[in-house]
């Protein structure tokens, strides 16, 4: 089992799914080291929508393929 460092996220960070535009609050960042380079990536960790993923919390390693991350502290989830 691989242990990855988790950094709590400040409020206001959101993951927005494509193409539905569903907003998920990012609750943490997983710090992941590249296998081939000496660099790190921040992977968003967010709760999924209950009707889609049964309340699972996920770190989406391909999140750029499925959506994007924004910082908007004024947005409130509906």
Secondary structure, DSSP 8 states (H G I E B T S, - for coil): ----EEEE--TTEEEEETTT--EEEEEEEEEEE-SSSS-EEEEEEEE--HHHHTT-EEE-TTHHHHEEEEE-TT----
